[in-house]
């Protein structure tokens, strides 16, 4: 959070705005709209939330126009117990992306991939097909 008097940023803990979600942080000029939409979707009692926030974010990103301040593929990092982190590829349209950037044809990655709208996760598979090694090249 920015403190205009001290002209610096200060860390603050994420807050809970929905009983089913626990803590979450949304930043940027679309944060209130995304948070409100997610809160409406999760208002009814139900199971623990997993990828619903990603789906909600995707619903805002997908129709974004160039003049909007948001758009493109989500950038996703999974944070687990003990602060272990792992980047996730996102299947966005017909492209595999990592940190919002489409992967080039020659790139391979062992990161898991998630499709935001079906919530399907590909565990430990190559996102891109491997290319055969060139002749005369050692492995």
N, C-alpha and C positions, 0 to 999 in steps of 0.2 A: 504494500500500500504506500502511495506517495504522500509524504508529509510536506505540504507547501511552505510551512514556516521554516523547517530545517532544510528544505530543498534536497531531500534524499528519500530513498525507498526504505521501508521497514518490512520485515517479514511478519506475517500473521498466520495463525493456524486456520486451516480450512474450517468452514462452519457446516453444521447440519441444517438443512432446510426441509428434509423429508425423513420420516421415521424409517422407511425402507432402505434408504441410501446411506445413511451415516454421514460422513464428511465428504465434501466435494468442493472443488474450486473451479470457477469459470471466470475468465478474464477477458477484457476487451469490451468494445462498445456494443457487442451483441450478447454479452453475458446475462443480463437481466431477462432478455427474451428467451434464451436457451434454457436458463434455470426455471423460469415460469412454465415453459412448455413441459419440461421434464417433471416438475412438481405436479402438474395436472395429470400427466400420464401415470404417475406413481401414487396418486392420492388414495386409490382403493387398496385395501389390504391384499397382500400377495407374498410370493416367495422373495427371497433375497435378490437384490438387484445385481446383475452381472454386466452385460454389455448394453443395457438400455440407454445409458447416457451417450454412448458412441452412436447408436442408431438415431437418437434425437439430434445430436450434433450433425450427423450426416444429412438429415432431413432439412437442415438449414443451409448446409454447404452446397448440396447438389444443385438447387435452382439458382444459386448466386450468380449475379451478372458481373461483368468487369468493373462496373462503377461501384459495386458494393465493397465494403471494407472487409468482407470475409469471402472465402471461396477456396476451391481446390481440395485436394485430398487431405484428410485429417493426419496429423502427426501424432503417433501413439507410442507411449512407453508404458509397459506394465511394471508396476511397483508392487512387490510382494513383501511378505514378512521379513523383518530384519533389513529393510530397505534394499533388497535385491532388485535390480532393474534389468529389463530386457526390452530392446526396441521390438516393435511388431510391424511387419509389412501390412499395408492395407490394400485390399483389392478394391480399386476405385474405377468403376466403369469397366473398361476392357484392359486396364493397366494394373500392374503390380507397382506399388509405390513404397518408398521408405523415407521417413521424415518429410512426407509431402512431395517428394521428387519421384517421377517415374523411373523405374530401373531400366537401364540400357539392355539391349538384347544380349550383350556379352556378359552381363553381371549375373552372378549366382549368389544366393544367400541362404544360410541355414536358419534364419530367423523365422519364427512362426508367422503365419499370415492370417488376417481376419477379414471377413466380408461384413461390413457394418450393417447391412440390411437383413441378411439371413442369419447373422451372428455365428456363422460357421468359422471354425478355426482349423487351419492346417498345421498339425504338430510336426515339427522336425523334418519337414520335407523341403526339398529344393523348390523354391518359388519359381525359378526359371529352369528350363531344361538345361542339363549340362551339355557342353559342346565337346565333341571328341577331340583328344589331343592331336596336335599337329605331328606329322611324321618326323622322326629323328629327335623328338623332344623327350627328355628324361622326366620321370615322375618323381 
